[in-house]
Amino acid sequence: MNVLATAQALNQRAAREKWYHYCDPSLAFSDAWYDQLLNLWRTKANGRVMPKRSELSPRDLKDILRHIVMFERVSTNPSRYRWRLIGTSLTHMAGDNTGKMFEDTLNPDHLSRWVECCDLILDGGQPMRFLGRVHLQGREYLDAENLFVPLANDAGEPTFAMALCRYTPRRSENDESWESQIAAISGVQ
């Protein structure tokens, strides 16, 4: 898989369909808050494409666990995902969906976006930064900056996508502001 080409195709679709969502493989985060998970993921991978989920303990994640969400791919062709963990700071955003399938909890208009993003993380085998606008009822005033990392099951198969999520109040409501933000990210074509 050509991860950059796949990310670019996802971004082009997001622009066409006005998802207000962007995948940035550069990992150019707004602050060092994301470094803890990124460094932990790299250490646990220890030269492999990705670490196993079982190699990251709650103790390893204790300082950020409340901001973590994890999904499990339960089937492919088509991919289907289950919510595996939703940190306590995120349940007010996403609800208490642990154990439920995406298609049972997400707005149908957003389902393909979520599935494609998780597939990109797992099939690409590398961390990604995602920027976007929140599209959950009552939370549309928020922007998101999230770090997604892939994790393998105990057999070494890419199965889990974990994200460290941060939400901030949106600075502007107009579409031009969003397009300007995305254009300012280096390497955007």
N, C-alpha and C positions, 0 to 999 in steps of 0.2 A: 504494500500500500504506500502510495506517495502521500504522506501526511499533509504536507503543505498544499498540494493540489486539492486534496479532499477538504481541508479547512477552507481554502479559497472558494471551492464550490459550495460549501455550506454557507459561507458568508454571502455569496452572490444570491443564493436562494433566500437567505434571511432578508437581504435588501429588497428583492423582488416582492416578497410576501409581507414586508413591513413587520418583521418579527422584533425589530429593535434589539438585536442580539448579535454579538460578534465574537468569533473565536480568534484569539491572538496567541499564536504559538511562541511568540518571543518571550513570554513570561515576564514582561515588563510591568510589574505590579506597582501600584501607587505608593506602597510603603512596604517596609520589611516584615509586616505582620504575617505574611504568607511564608516567610523563610523557614519557620519551624517545621511545617508539614513538608515543604519541598526538600529540606535537608534530611529529615527523617526518612522520607520515601527513598531518596538516593542512597542513604546509608543502608537501609534495609534491603534495597535491591542488590547491593554488593556486587556490581558488575553484571547482573542479570538484566533482562529487559524490564522486569517489574518484580517487586516483592510479592509474597503471598499475603493474603489478608490475615492469616493466622500469625504472621510475624509482627503485626502491629497490635500492641496491647492497649487497653484503655489507659494504662499507666503511661505509655509512650505519648498518648494524645491528651493527657489530663488537662493541659492548659488551654486546649482548643476544642475539646470534645463537644462542648455545648454549641459550637458553630459548625459541626460536621454533619453531612448528610451522606448516606451510602445507598447505592443501588446495586441490585444483583441481576445480571442477565440470566434468565431462566430458559430461554430458547432463542434460536436464530432462524433466519429465513422464514418468516419475519422475526426480527428481534422483539422480545418481550421482556419487560423489566419489573422487578418488585422493589418496593421501598424496604430497605433492611434496617436503616437507622436514621433517625432525625433528631439532631441535637436539641436540647431544651430551648435554646435561643431561637430556634427555627420553627418550632411547632406552631407558634402563633401565625407564621407565614404559610406553612405548608399543611398544617393540620396534623393530627396524629394518624398518619397513614402507614405506620410501620407494619410490614407484612402484606400490605395491599398491592395490587398490580397498578401500573401506570394508567392503563385504560379504564380502571375503576375509579380513579381519583382526579385525573387531569381533564381539563377542558379539551374536547376533541380537536379544537383548532390549534392546540399547543402540543398534542401528543407526538406528532412526527418530529417536531423540533427537539423535544426531550430525548426521543429514541435516537435520532441522528447524532446528537451531541454525545450521548453515552457510547454509541457505536464507534464514533471517531476516537474517543478516549481508549476504549478497549482494543479496537483493531489497529490503532496507530501506536499503541504501547508507550505513550509518553505523556507527561503532564501538559496541561493546556490552561491558559487563562481565558475566561469568558467574561465579557462585559455585556450588560443588557439592562433593559427596563423590566421591572416586575410586572407581571400580568396576572396577579391574583386579586380577586375581588376585595376591594378595600385597601389594597397596598400599592396601587398604581402610581403613587407619588414617590416610589423608591427606585433607585438604580442599584444594580448588582455588579460586584466584581468578585469572581469566584475562581479558585484554583481547583481543577479536577486532576486526579491522579488515577491511573489504572492499577488494579490489584488482581493477582491470580488466585485461583482456588488451590487447594492442597495438591492437586495433580499438575499444577503449573499452567493451567488454562486461564486466559484473561476472562474474568467473570464479574469482578466488582469495580464499580466506579465510585470513588470517594471524592467529596468536594468540601473545601473549606470556604464558607460563604460569608460575605460581608455586604450589608445593605446600607445605603446612605440616601438622604433626601435628594430628590432630583433638583437640579439647578434651574432647569428650564423645561417648559412643556412643549416647545415647538419642535417640529421635525428637523428643521435646519440645524438646530443646536446638536441633535443626535448625529446628523450626518457630518457636522464639523468635528465632533469628538472622534468619530471613527476615522475620518480623513487624517486627523492629527497623529494617529498611530503609525509609526514608521513601518514601511513595507506594505501598506494597504494599496491594493491595485483596483 
